[in-house]
């Protein structure tokens, strides 16, 4: 698996994010992913992000595998009880999906069906514990799994710009103890905050960090994100830069590329998010000076 090998060997790892369709045709998501093949180590597939109805992330991950593209399956606890989570984890393993990002999930009230009933029996830490138990071959009821342990590679999310530094450290410590193997951060605009997070929290816990880089499309887009996305903190000088640009789309690409270059010396990788503009990700990587990937040699 490309992502696991990159993180294990200390390579600079690159992931990008696609959103499943709001419908039964995954052609666009697959097309976006295909355009990134050979440029990123793996493609994240979001799971009910912002509590909005989308195609199953597990289904899209399987379609990516069939297309020869390595997925990172995002799995949230909001809509599933423990039995459903257990079933999906075992099913994902049977389908050949190995990379997993364990998330609690956005609250239902954030979405377009606020009267839906959330489950939230588990949260990210307990989901990581469940994954680790399966990887040890443990059955939650009958001692051991009859066909042996799973081999799921579980990661977690974190916000380096969290206002509660001590709370962030305590929660990440719990996630590491529960079995997290890597971190993908939320959008981070403060290089100093990212450096402090990597040096003082992530590295002491032995967790490689993929820093979140978000493609901004315009000043209006940036202001909207600051207003509606919890924890978002896009600096005013970045918004002013987009406002004054003759081509805001190109300026957004330039800003994202600058972040990628800066984060190369701080984190072990980047996670690129370009909602509804994923086709611009290759331009970001090119502007950042990142060449196409060379697949690691297989050790036999």
C-alpha positions in Angstrom: 0.0 0.0 0.0 1.5 3.3 -1.2 0.4 5.4 1.8 1.6 3.0 4.5 5.0 2.5 2.7 5.5 6.3 2.3 4.8 7.0 6.0 6.8 4.1 7.1 9.9 5.0 5.0 9.8 8.7 5.8 8.8 9.8 2.3 6.8 13.0 1.9 3.3 11.7 1.6 0.5 13.3 -0.4 -3.2 12.6 -0.1 -6.2 14.4 -1.7 -9.9 14.4 -1.0 -12.9 13.6 -3.1 -16.6 13.9 -2.1 -19.0 11.1 -3.1 -21.9 12.2 -5.3 -25.3 13.3 -4.1 -26.8 10.6 -6.4 -26.2 7.1 -7.7 -23.5 7.9 -10.3 -19.9 8.0 -9.1 -18.5 8.9 -12.5 -17.3 12.4 -11.6 -15.7 11.4 -8.4 -13.9 8.5 -10.2 -12.8 10.9 -13.0 -11.3 13.3 -10.4 -9.5 10.5 -8.7 -8.2 9.2 -12.0 -6.7 12.6 -12.8 -4.7 12.4 -9.6 -3.4 8.8 -10.1 0.4 8.9 -10.0 0.4 12.3 -8.3 -0.8 11.4 -4.8 -0.3 8.3 -2.6 -4.0 7.9 -1.8 -7.4 9.5 -2.2 -9.6 10.2 0.8 -13.3 9.6 0.4 -15.5 11.6 2.8 -18.3 10.0 4.8 -21.3 12.2 5.2 -19.3 15.4 5.6 -21.2 18.3 7.0 -24.1 15.8 7.7 -25.3 15.9 4.1 -26.6 12.9 2.2 -24.0 11.4 -0.2 -23.2 8.0 -1.7 -21.6 5.5 0.6 -18.0 6.3 1.1 -17.3 2.5 1.4 -18.8 2.0 -2.1 -16.7 4.8 -3.6 -13.6 3.3 -2.0 -14.3 0.0 -3.6 -14.8 1.6 -7.0 -11.4 3.4 -6.6 -9.7 0.1 -5.8 -11.2 -1.4 -8.9 -9.7 1.5 -10.9 -6.3 0.9 -9.4 -6.4 3.9 -7.1 -5.6 3.6 -3.4 -8.3 4.9 -1.1 -8.5 6.3 2.4 -11.9 5.4 3.8 -13.3 8.0 6.1 -15.6 6.4 8.6 -17.7 8.4 11.0 -19.6 7.3 14.1 -22.5 9.7 13.8 -24.8 7.4 11.8 -23.9 3.9 13.0 -24.1 1.9 16.2 -21.2 -0.4 17.1 -22.7 -3.4 15.3 -22.9 -1.4 12.1 -19.4 -0.1 12.5 -18.1 -3.6 13.2 -19.9 -4.9 10.1 -18.5 -2.1 7.9 -14.9 -2.6 9.2 -15.0 -6.3 8.4 -16.6 -5.7 5.1 -14.0 -3.1 4.1 -11.2 -5.5 5.0 -12.8 -8.2 2.8 -13.0 -5.7 -0.1 -9.3 -5.0 0.2 -9.6 -1.5 1.8 -6.8 -1.0 4.3 -6.4 2.8 4.9 -9.0 4.2 7.3 -9.6 7.6 8.9 -11.5 7.3 12.1 -13.8 10.3 12.8 -16.6 11.2 15.2 -18.5 13.0 12.4 -20.1 16.4 12.0 -23.2 17.0 14.1 -26.6 16.4 12.3 -27.6 20.0 13.0 -24.9 21.2 10.6 -26.5 19.4 7.6 -29.6 19.8 5.5 -31.7 17.1 7.4 -31.5 18.5 11.0 -34.4 16.3 12.1 -32.4 13.1 11.4 -31.6 11.1 14.5 -27.9 10.7 15.2 -26.5 7.5 16.8 -23.1 8.5 18.2 -22.7 5.3 20.3 -19.0 5.5 19.7 -16.6 8.4 18.9 -13.2 8.5 17.2 -11.2 7.2 20.1 -13.5 4.2 20.7 -13.6 3.5 17.0 -9.8 3.4 16.9 -9.9 0.9 19.8 -12.4 -1.2 17.9 -10.1 -1.2 14.8 -7.1 -2.1 17.0 -9.0 -5.0 18.6 -9.8 -6.4 15.1 -6.2 -6.0 14.1 -5.3 -8.2 17.1 -7.8 -10.8 15.9 -10.2 -10.1 18.8 -14.0 -10.8 18.5 -16.0 -8.4 20.8 -18.2 -11.3 21.8 -16.5 -14.7 21.1 -12.8 -14.0 22.0 -11.2 -14.3 18.6 -12.1 -13.8 15.0 -12.4 -17.2 13.3 -10.4 -16.1 10.2 -7.6 -14.2 11.9 -6.8 -10.6 12.5 -7.6 -7.7 10.1 -4.8 -5.4 8.7 -6.5 -2.0 8.8 -4.2 1.1 8.8 -6.1 3.6 11.0 -5.5 7.3 11.1 -7.1 10.2 13.0 -7.9 13.9 12.5 -6.6 16.9 14.5 -6.7 20.7 14.5 -3.3 22.2 15.1 -5.0 25.6 15.5 -7.2 24.4 18.4 -7.7 27.0 21.1 -7.3 24.4 23.8 -3.7 23.2 23.5 -3.8 21.0 26.6 -7.1 19.5 25.4 -5.7 18.8 22.0 -2.7 17.0 23.5 -4.8 14.9 25.9 -7.1 13.8 23.1 -4.3 13.0 20.7 -2.6 11.0 23.4 -5.8 8.9 23.8 -6.0 8.4 20.1 -2.4 7.3 19.8 -3.0 4.8 22.7 -6.1 3.6 20.9 -4.1 2.7 17.8 -3.9 5.8 15.5 -1.0 5.4 13.1 -1.1 8.8 11.4 -2.7 12.2 11.5 -4.5 14.2 8.8 -5.0 17.7 10.0 -7.9 20.0 9.3 -7.1 23.0 7.2 -4.2 24.8 8.7 -3.1 28.3 7.7 -0.7 29.1 10.5 2.7 27.7 9.8 3.9 28.4 13.4 0.9 26.5 14.8 1.6 23.5 12.6 5.3 23.5 13.5 4.4 23.6 17.2 1.9 20.8 16.8 4.3 18.6 15.0 7.2 19.2 17.4 5.5 19.2 20.7 2.6 16.8 20.2 2.7 14.6 17.1 6.4 13.6 17.0 6.7 12.7 20.7 3.7 10.4 20.1 5.4 8.9 17.0 2.6 10.0 14.7 3.4 11.2 11.1 1.4 14.3 10.2 -0.3 15.2 6.8 -1.0 18.9 7.0 -4.3 20.0 5.6 -4.1 22.4 2.7 -7.4 23.9 1.5 -7.8 25.5 -1.9 -9.4 28.9 -1.6 -11.4 30.0 -4.7 -12.0 33.7 -3.9 -12.1 36.2 -1.1 -15.9 35.5 -0.8 -15.2 31.8 -0.5 -12.6 32.4 2.2 -14.9 34.7 4.2 -17.7 32.1 4.0 -15.5 29.4 5.3 -14.4 31.6 8.2 -18.1 32.2 9.0 -19.5 28.7 8.8 -16.7 26.2 9.3 -15.9 25.5 13.0 -12.3 26.2 13.8 -11.5 27.8 10.5 -9.2 30.8 10.8 -8.1 32.2 7.4 -6.0 35.3 7.9 -7.2 38.6 6.7 -4.1 39.2 4.6 -4.9 36.0 2.6 -8.5 37.2 2.1 -7.1 40.6 1.0 -4.7 38.9 -1.4 -7.6 37.0 -3.0 -9.7 40.1 -3.1 -7.0 42.1 -5.0 -6.1 39.3 -7.5 -7.0 39.8 -11.1 -7.5 36.0 -11.3 -8.7 34.7 -7.8 -8.7 31.1 -9.0 -5.0 31.2 -10.0 -4.2 33.1 -6.8 -5.8 30.4 -4.7 -3.7 27.8 -6.5 -0.6 29.9 -5.7 -1.5 30.2 -2.1 -2.1 26.5 -1.7 1.3 25.7 -3.5 3.1 28.1 -1.1 1.6 26.2 1.9 2.7 22.9 0.4 6.2 24.1 0.0 6.3 25.5 3.5 4.8 22.4 5.1 7.4 20.1 3.4 10.0 21.1 6.0 7.5 20.7 8.9 5.2 17.8 8.4 5.7 14.4 6.7 3.0 15.1 4.1 0.0 17.2 3.0 -3.6 16.5 2.6 -5.2 18.5 -0.2 -8.8 19.6 -0.1 -10.3 21.4 -3.1 -14.1 21.0 -2.7 -15.8 21.2 -6.2 -12.5 22.2 -7.7 -10.5 18.9 -7.4 -9.3 19.3 -11.0 -7.0 22.1 -9.8 -5.0 19.8 -7.5 -2.5 18.8 -10.2 -1.7 22.5 -10.7 -1.1 23.0 -7.0 1.3 20.1 -6.9 3.1 21.3 -10.0 3.4 24.9 -8.7 4.7 23.5 -5.4 7.5 21.7 -7.3 6.3 18.2 -6.4 7.1 15.7 -9.2 4.9 12.7 -10.0 5.3 9.8 -7.6 7.7 7.0 -8.1 6.2 3.9 -6.6 8.4 2.3 -3.9 10.1 -1.0 -4.8 8.3 -4.1 -3.5 10.4 -6.0 -1.0 10.2 -9.7 -1.8 
